[in-house]
Amino acid sequence: MRFPSITLSLFALAAVLPNIYAAPFQYADSAGLQRRAAPTFHIKGKAAVTAARLTPLAHGKSTVYRLASWDGQQNPGYVLKIYKKGTLRKVEIDGLERVKQLVAVDETLKAIVMHEAEGVTLKKLLEGHTTGGAELLKTWKPKIAAEAAHIAKTYGIYHIDLNKDNIIIDLKTGRITLVDWEHYILEGHPGFKDDAASIQKDLDVVLSTPSSPASSIGSKKSHKSHKSTDSTKKD
């Protein structure tokens, strides 16, 4: 005699369950969550609508987003970098401006909009190679040195922190982009180089060591002393 009531209970439970579990399944898409959580910033009166977050949550220095749109332009090929600590580094802004990677700066938000570098880092490219990617390095080092030399000759600025994290390679096009322009030497100062052969010798040393501030081509101290002659504001 209890079967009808059990059956009824099961039907009632079946009707209730979708309402109980519907909400969690709606948010199972992590990419969707990221899109909803991504904020919009206003940089110098222009709307910067963010898309994917490119830095991990634990990153303490800054947060970088790819931009879905900039001032109404969809998929502009820009990224937004917002500093969490300290202030904007004028030395980095000047470097980005020289190499034509800078789009906009907002001192109040401590934010920089810049061109996005397409591709993967050299560090990522070398991952998984038992020999440390010796053959890949043999192929890419001359090309990296040539690009650094081209930039130095064109813009009068020599990147002195060419570690594996600061070299972006687009495997589809072969294009190489140097990023993180906080450490460099300007033309006319000691240590400036614009010939590929000489730069490749520096790369031989730098790329044989783990990526770290200590693996930079030049020292931060010498960099600051060179830069201070070109700016009235200390970084």
N, C-alpha and C positions, 0 to 999 in steps of 0.2 A: 504493500500500500504506500510505501514511501517513495517508490520510483517516480511518480509524477512530480512530487515536490523537488526531488534531486535534479530531475531533468529541467524543471523550471529554474532552479538555482543556477544550473550550468548556462542556460540561455541568458539569464540575467547577468551572469558574470561575463559572458562573451560580449554582451552589449556594453558593459562598463569598461572592460579592459582596453579597447581602442582609445577611449577618452583618457585613461590613466597614462598610457604609454605613448600617445601621439606626440606630445611635446618634446621628449628627449630625442626622438628620431628626426625631428625637424632640424636639430642642431648638430647632427652627426658630421656634417660637412665642415671640416676645419678651415678650408679655404673660404667658405661662406662666412664663417665666424670672423676670420681675419678681415674680410672685406667690410663687414658691419662695424668692426671695432676700429678700423682705420680712420683717423681724424682728418679734418680739412683745416689747413692753415692759410692765413692771409699774409702774404709776403709783399711788402711795399704796395699794398692795394690790389694785388693779384691773388686769385684763389689757387692754392696748391692742393689738389685733391689727391690723397695718397692711395696707393694700392698695396702691394706686398711690402711687408717689413723685411729688410735685408740684413739687419743685424740681430743677433740672438738677444733674448730678453735679459740675459745676465751681463750684456756688454755695458761696462760702466762709464765709458767716456762719452759716447754719443749714440744716437739712434738714426738709422738711415732707412728711408722709405723710397720705393719706386713710385713715381707720380703717374696716376691715371690720367690726370689732365693738369694743364698749367695755363691760367688765364683764358680758359675756355678751349684750349687746344688739346685734343685727345691724344693719348699716347705720345707725349712730346719727346720721349727719350731722355728724360731728366730724372735726377734723384734729389731728395731733400734730406739734408743732414742737420740734425738738431743736437746741439751740445747739452749734455746733462750737467756737466761740472765746469767751473771756470768761465772764461769769457772767450769770445771769438778770437782766434789767433790771426792777427793781421798778416803775419808772415805766410800763413797758409792761403789766405785770401789773395795776397799779392802773387803768390806762385800760381794759383789757379787762373788768375786773370791773365798772367803772362802767356800761359800755354793755351789760352782760349777755352778753358773748361768751365769757367765761371758763368752763371746765368744771373743770379741775384743774391743779395746779402741783406739780412735783417738783423740789425744790432740788438733790438729789443727782444726778439724771440731767440736770439743766438742761433740763427739758422742760415744755412747756405743752400742755394739751389744750384746744381751743376749738371753737366752732361753725364749721362750714364755710360760706363765702359762696358761694351758688349764682350761676352766671353767668360772664360774661367781664369782663376789665378794660376800662375805657374806652379804654385804649391799644390793645388788641386790636380793639375795635369800630371804631376810627378807621383801622386799617391798610388800605391799598389805596385810600383816597380821595384823588384827585389834589388836591383843594382843602384837604386836611387835615381833612376831615369837618366843614366849617364848618356845614352844614345840620344834621348830627347834633348838633353841639355846641349849636346854637341851640335844638334841641328838648330836650336833656338837661340843660343847665346850670341852668335854673330848677328842675328836679326834684331835681337834686343839691343845690342850695342849700337847697331846702325840706327835704330829708332831714337835712342838716347842722344846720339850724335846729331841726328837731324833736328831734334828739338833744340839742342844746344846752339846749333848754327842758326836756326830760324828765329828763336826767341831769346837767345842769349842767357839761357838758364840750364844748369847742369844738375840733374837729380842725383842726390848723394845717399839715397836710402833705397837702392834697387834690390830689396830682398824679394823673396818668392811671393809674398803677399801683395806687393805693390806693382806687380807685372801682370797685366790682364791680356790673355790671348784669345782671339776669336778664331776658332778652328775652321769655321766656314770660309772666312775671307782671308785669314792669315794676318789680320791687322793686330798690332800690338799697341796697347795703351798703358802709359805709366800713370799711376795714381798716387794719392797721399802726398801732396806737394807741401809738406811742412819743412823738409830739409833739402836744401839745394845751395848751389854757389852761382852767383851771377857773373856774367862776362866781365872781365877786367879785374877780378879778384883772384888771389892765389888759390890754386886747386881746380880752377875752371878747366874743363876739357870739352872739346867738340870733335875729336877724331875717334872713329869707331875702334881702331886697333888698341888705342890706349884705354878706352872705356871697357873693352872686352877683358883686358888684363885685370881691371878692378872687379868685373863680374866673376872671373875665375875664382877670386878669393871670396866674394860675397856669397855666391850661389853654392859654395862648398860647405857653408855653415848653416845652422838652423836659422829660420826667420826670427829675428829679434832686433831690438834697437841697437844692440852691439854689433850687428852684422852690416851696418850702414857703411857706405863707401867713405864718407867724411864724418868728422866728429860734429856733434851738436854745438860745441863751444865755438869751433872755427866758423860754423855756419852763422851763428848769431852775430859774431863780430863782423863778418862780411855784410850781413843784411842791414846792420844798424847804420851803415854809411848811406843807405838808400832810403831810409825812413826816419822821420822825426819822432815816431812813436815806437817805444820798445815793445817787443812781443813778450 
